[in-house]
Each structure stands twice: as structure tokens, then as C-alpha cells.
């Protein structure tokens, strides 16, 4: 016999030491060491049936559905738990009677206690059990005994319901909760056929990620209160969308029927949200059906807003803005897709002729504006989620990822489990930080800059390592000198800098140049070349040269009669700084583009209704700087912001403003790659808080709260975390308070009373979780703390 | 063959369970002998003795100890599996009651050999009397300097923790035991990694049965040759045989491996008066039953296996002609259904189904199809479950069918209670007659 070597042809690849070669169903394949048989088979197009297996969860080999034959092993092996090794000969159900029989056996076992309620089960039509019963089952059952039953359903939370008799004990939900979310509030209980998913009586399923358990349930055991019995999967039209709720940038699948969203699921996007999303992104879409939706233009007549035709409203708006003659300021909110944000950038400069524009309604500092313009705007992609996963160390500054960008928390958790060190400069060691096994660097609100400047040398060294990342949240703007210090730390160490805002539209607005000193793509208004560039792309003669006003300055200018008109989009009164109402009242003319009848609308002279995110195609740009395209699941007669601005521009004498989202995006693309001058980074000295009576308030807005985008979904609202007051044991002792006591925190404009939680809190600070800013103000104000009734 | 009491030599003394009682007969002398050797030499000694795990699987003990990676910088642990729960098995609990110090001494020697400084004795929760005896022995050993720091000046430190389980058969499975010991719900773990590499708290761990560990001091004292002078080449040594059931004098008989059931029956005073043997189960309910024709099979791993069963725990259950085999098998399956942990599908659902089918046969409303089905379902469980519990549940019925197919077939029309008066099989037989 002639022996031939494998390397007879020139294109034969050298064997790689990190690969193992095995045979599956007679086909030789090479896979990286450590690959599970089930994954290797998938790569060959062989689907081994499975329930407990999930590529992002640790193997458990519990359901036994994926039994296959491995030559040399006496028993069938679970493909989901056995790793490939060199020379292994695997036979799946495609080539092995043993494997096929074992799988049919397991399927028969799974079905003996499974109810035959597919016709009324939410999962029917998209059910792995149903599907695999067809592919790997036997069509009929030999079991004729009584099935196990349970009272149904039980609530794991207000939103997540469990029908125990449908459960196949795959433990995907419990493993997700423990391994991915770090919220091990659900667990398998009892034994044998009585085994069931359960929850402690006194500990709620307090997880922002609970909806994922429903999506990965391979049967209809877990359902959501909001979707249960509302639709059949085969009646739904699925549309790929991007989440409008935060800057994490999740890919979603929006399922609609008869032009209404029925549910939303996490779409698979390995680079961003993998296969997960948060409960807000999943469940908060009922706002679309609110009776406060604006459906027709409104104009003010005799002090009252009344419905008007588009023609009338456009003429009224155009006249009002023309009268203001360049003395108009533009304020946008976080709901804008990047195409619409860009349209505002163009409209404000070209039609209104001003740089008075700001996308940061929460009131923000010139330091932040400089920081964003210098270090973030138009910088493109990165750092990314993958960078977080590969980072040796990640520093969190003024950022609680669990509340403020929940998918960042999931990726950081994945990274931390693999060895990434997470550190946080924060007023308290939060539960989110504990999930990351993080190191807490205590800092009271206002003194974070000092904390950063005084980082221990070994901590600084961590960030000198290649791949280290610093993530700063938008709350950093409220702490003078902090963004300066963050930038300087990155300059000093070489760490990558990521800015993580709260709202889905923020990064896009920044890249579109919605700042008074910034044009699209990070170009400074002050730079002549940038202005020429911009004018050329816009086909305009020029762009305004004078730096504009930021929001606080605009509001003051309104009161000082230097600005007479305001153009507002997606802004809520609650978002604006204190005293904004007076300015709105003082403005001579206010035009509002919005989806809903918010309080701001009441100050408007002309209101244009616009399409909400699921009613248009467009994109968000997430914190990474990644474009998140979103298709249009719902039909509507409403126009996009960009379209309204285009027709309004025409009415005001500037015809041809682009409004097609694809064309807008293409135009914005032309702004990328700016190599000219940048706005210089801020250099603001930290101003540690003055000593004073009481404690420094630390607070951040929770993921779930009563905002308009979360309206209409009571089951979701019921899973919001209860408000708490966190004090260090030292402060609590001084107060004579113990865990659970009701504590009243009093600020300048109100007070909050909530139970005490003893926590690691920086000396001199008190944390109030939940939405405290209305009553108490923002982080850094001084508040008085007392046991309720003893204040 | 004669009785060869080693572990049970002094059980008849009133203070056999105390330190004094144990020391009176050379207790803890083996410890000094072991300390005089290098740990690896102790492992070699146990390898040479051929000692096999007495918990049922019969894995060579010395080899198991040798799997523990040395010099790995991790803590090592010894865990004693004292969760004796197998139906019919009753040897570890009496041993812990009557001679707990042999276990403690074995724990110190084994820990020294595998270089563990913390050992755990995980005792079934339903036997508080045994827990108290072992806990008291451990206390005595601490007080006498036989546990704790620098034991007998050897420089070897050992902490021993006595832990009570909460009463689950599955916790006798070594990895489920480890989960339970760590405070989790007792369910078997995925292997690999095996406990010798990543066991308790993800550190190298040896899990051994009580009788196995308690046998170690006598091997250290008397040598490997002494041990291998008993039994067969593949099944050396002596063993506690616990005979239960329809015999005159149920009890524990310590005898060489290779002893036959006929000899054990003799020591147990024969069958109860007026009755004859119907079947017997050599090593707990998880092994196939045997009959009178197997009475002369030597009690070795290999011979019992050749006869179609398994040595298991070596605790024969003996049944006379008053017993309904259908009822016996149904009870065993009810046990497995009750104790199935629920983790894997074949065991969880299969035991549920088998009980449903068996109860039909027991109550005389079964069908031929049901009998076929029980065999098929048993075969569907065997070899597919996550751990050996499923395999065990798949064993009794096919085993019974081999010898009692005709009787089982009666379940298609007649209830077992009509054929076999349930009371007649109990000690209450004739009491109220």
C-alpha cells in the first residue's frame, strides 16, 4: 500500500497546534481545542437536538436530548458537554442508530409529563420542544398514565409567569440568572418529577434582565404577563430594530401584528448585546399606544392650542421663526435617531442661521461640552464591548452600569469572570459593582476628580496595561474637574476612553454636531476649514461662524430677550434644569416637534407630531460609536423630524433639505475621518465640596422609573426596585438607625423617606436610590438625614 | 470460611466506641506507623493491599488517592461518604456507632497520604445517633492530640468536620455530596473534572466510603500482604457483610471476600423458620437479584458480576417465598422515583413512568404491554442518565424478569396482595392470626 502524505498540494494548511481534528458523521473537521461536540457538529450543518444547551451558558448536560455516539465510549455521550479531541469519531443521529434511539427515548420521556396544550401555549409555533418532537420524536406516545400537574401559573415576578407543568427542567433560566445576570433569585426546587423552578417567598426576582429567561425557555413554561395569550408567533411580523431606550445599543426583534407591537425580543448580535437585552428594552413599548400621542399639528390661538392643518401649522411656524430672525435656539432630547439629529444640525445652521444648539437638556457644563467635542465626537468606533471583554482592567467613573447601561454590565460581568479587573470611583460599593467582583475607590460626589488624581500607583499601573479602558458616565458632567481628570488619566496611562451616556440618541446627536461649538463629525465651529468643509457638504454658502450658546446660556438669553424663539424636539420639562419653565414662558415663540403631549407642549406656539422610533427607519449610535440600524415595524402617516424640518425649511426659503434617512446617513458619513483641529480638551480644576452640615447626596436615575417611554406597562413598572437610603454603618450608628429603619432625607426642595440599607458608602455621603432628583436635586447637594419622625 | 472480625472485633465491648475502648486493642497505633512513612509510601501500601471502595463501585482506593495532584499549591480535601442510604445497606452506620475511632484514625492516615489538612465526614441526616458517636469520637481525638495541630509530633495538621446531610439518597453520589457539603442543593456535577482534580471548593478531593477509610488502619498495622492473604486477587481483604431480610438472625458478619451467601445464611441462622429462600440481592437494591442457584457464588466483585449481578455494598437482602417480587420491585422503584434528584430527563421521567406501570402490575390491572414497556423504559434509562442513580433504577425490573417472569405476568389479572399476603412477609406474620 502506498502511503501518501497530506501535504501533496501546495495549498494544504499546516496543522495548527490549537486545533483538534475529529470525524463527525464520517466528515473530518478541525476545530479549536475545547470546542464542544455540539458546536463542532453545528459547523458541519448537523443540528443535534438540545434543550439545556445554550452557547452562552455553561454546559449542564441535564436534558440528555443531545446524546450521541462516540467511538470507544460505552454509553451515548451528551454532545453539549463533551469537548472534541484528536482522532475522536462521533456519530450523531444522522449516522448512529444508538444516538437516534437515545434521542427518541429522551424526547418520549420529556413529553410524558408535558401538557398537550400547544394550541393555547404562547410558545406554540416557535417552540423547541414542539419542533424537536417533530424532528426527534416518534409522533405518538406510549405513555397512558396520569400526567403530573401543578396549579398554574405562579408569578416569579410581576412580569414573569411560570407554568410549572410545562417546564422540562433544562435550567436555562436559573443558569442565566446566576451566570449571566448575576441575579440568582430563581432556582430549581424539589426533587424528581416534582422538580420546579421556584423563588424564595421573601426575595423578589429583582433582576433587570428577567425577560431573557422567557426568551431562552425552550418551552412555554415562562411567559410574560404582558404578552401571555395575546398572540401567536405565526401571526407576527418580525422587524429588526435597535432599542430606543439607552445607549447600550441592543439589537432587537420587534414583533408586530395589525400595526401594533406585540412584543420585543433580544436579537442575536455577538458584537453588542450577544443574545440578551434588559427588561426595559424588552417590555417598554406601550408608550406608542398612549392616549397622549400627538396625531395632528397644533397651533396656539387665543392662548389655547388647537388642532390645525399641516399647511396652517407650517406657515405659522415659519412666520414665527422668521420673525425671530436668527435669534432662535434649538434644544433636542434623547429620543432622536441620528438621521433626525443630523437634520436638526443642518436646519439650525442653515435655516435658523445660528449655532445655538444643545442636545443636553439636563443642563451641563462647558467642561463637558469641551470634553465631548475634544475626546468623543466623531471619533468613530471604540472602545467596544469586545474591548471591555479583552481589557485587563476597566475603571468606572460616575457610572453605575446596571442602571445606566445594563448591557455594559453584562459584558463587564463576562469579562470579570474571565479575569478583567473592574474598579469604580463611586460614592458607594453598589450591588452592580459586587456583581463584577469590583474594587471600590470611595469618593464623595464632587471629589471624584481628586480621587482620580490621587489613584494609588498600582491602580494607575493597571491602566497603563495595553487594552485598559476607562468608562465615564454622563453624570461626570456634574462634578467639576472630573471630565478633565478622566481625560488626563487616559492621556497619562494610554487607557482607552469610553463615554457612556444614558439615552439612545446622545452619541448620535454629538456626532451630528448638536453642540454650540461643534459641527458634525467632531469639527469645531471655530475652525475655518471645518466650516468650509461643512458648507461644501451642505451645498451652502457658509455656516455660522460665531460659537453658539449651550442650554443654560440659551435659557438665560431667552429671559434676557437675546433669544426670542425656541425649537424643541423630544424634550420633557422634567429633563430641563430648574427654572427652565420661566424661560419657556418668557420665550416669544416656541416650536415643538414631539411624539407625545408632554408638559413642554403646553409652552408651544406650534406643535408638529412626529413618528416615534418604531414608526420610522433610521439608526441610533450607541456608546461605542457603533451605528445601530433600525427598520420600521409600524406604518404611520406621521413624518419623521427630518421630514418636518425639510418642509419647514422650504416654507422658510431653504428648499431641498434632505430628509431621506439613507441620504442623511450618507451625508453624515461624509463628515467622518476629520483630521483637522479639534476643540481642545477641558482644563478645569476640581472643586471639592465645601464642608457643611449634613451629608452629600449621591444618586442616579434607576433603569426603571415612571418616565413616558415606560408608560402603559404596569407589569414592568411593578418590577422597579424600591427606593432605599444607603448609609455606612458609621453614619447609621451616629444617627441611631439600623437596617430597615425608615430614613428621611431632606434637601432644599423636598424630602424622601425610604428604608435604610447599611452599605459601603464613602464617609460624608448618603446614597438615595431610585428617582430622587426631583425631590432632592442632583448628586453633590447637601442633605439632612434623620430617622423618620425624629427629624 | 471463618469469620474474620477486624473492624467489628470488639463491637461487643461496652465501650468499643470510646477512645479508651479503641486504644485498648491497639487503636491509633497505625497512625504512628503511617507517620513514619512518606505519604507516597502510604499510598503505595494501600495500592499494594488492593483495597477497593466499599461504597458500591469498588474502585481501587490507592489508585484514587494517587490521582490527587501533589505540589499543586491547592488545598486538598478528604471527604468521607457516610451517607449510607442504599436500601438494604446497613454497615457504615453500625460501624460508626460501634467503632467510630477506626474511621477517625483512617481519616488521619488517608489525609496524611493525600496531603489534606481538612477532612469532612458527611453523615446521612437521618442517623443522629451515628452522627453523635462520630462527633464525640472526633472530639475525643482532638482532646487526645490525634487531630488538630502537629498530630503526635508529626508536624501534620488535620481539621475534621462532621457534617450532617439532610436526607437525600442522591447525596451519596460523590459529586452531589460535594455540592451538598458546599451548601448547594445536592445534585450530581458534570464530570470531568473529577473530584481528584476539582472536587470540594474546586480543589483536589478524595471521596471514600466509611468502611473503606476505616479499613486503612488495619492495613497499615498488618501490612498489604496480610490484607491480600484474604479474598481473591481482584477482590482482596475482608468485608462487612450485612445480612437483612427473612433470616433468623439478621446482622453484620465480617468475613473474607469470597465468602458465599450460603455461609452468610448459615451465620444468620438460616431462613426464618418454616420458610425457604426465594431470592436475594447481593449489594443493595441497585443490583440485580439472584436466587438459590447462586448461593455458592463467591462474594467477590468478579464472581458476582459473572453471575449477572454486582457486589455493590455487599449487604445482602434475603427474601423468602412470602414475598411478591412485583411488590418488592415496585417498592424499590418508588424509592428511586422519590429520590431521583430531577436533574436529568431519563431518571426524572423514567422513574415516574416505571412506578405508574409497576403499580398497575402490583394491583393486578397491568397488561402484557405494560410488562414490555417496563423493560423498554428501563432500557431507555440505563446508560443515558446523568449519574448512576438512573442506572440503579433501571436495574431491578429486568433483574426480576430474568427469574420471575411468570409471577410478574400474573399482575395482568391478579393483585400481588391476593397472591402474597403482605403481612405474611413481615415480622407481624401470625401475630394477629
Interface residues (C-beta under 8 A of the other chain):
Chain A: X59 X60 X61 X62 X63 X64 X65 X67 X74 X75 X76 X81 X102 X105 X106 X108 X109 X110 X112 X113 X142 X143 X145 X146 X148 X168 X169 X187 X188 X190 X191 X192 X193 X194 X195
Chain B: X168 X170 X185 X190 X337 X338 X339 X340 X341 X342 X343 X344 X345 X346 X348 X349 X350 X351 X352 X353 X356 X357 X373 X380 X383 X384 X385 X386
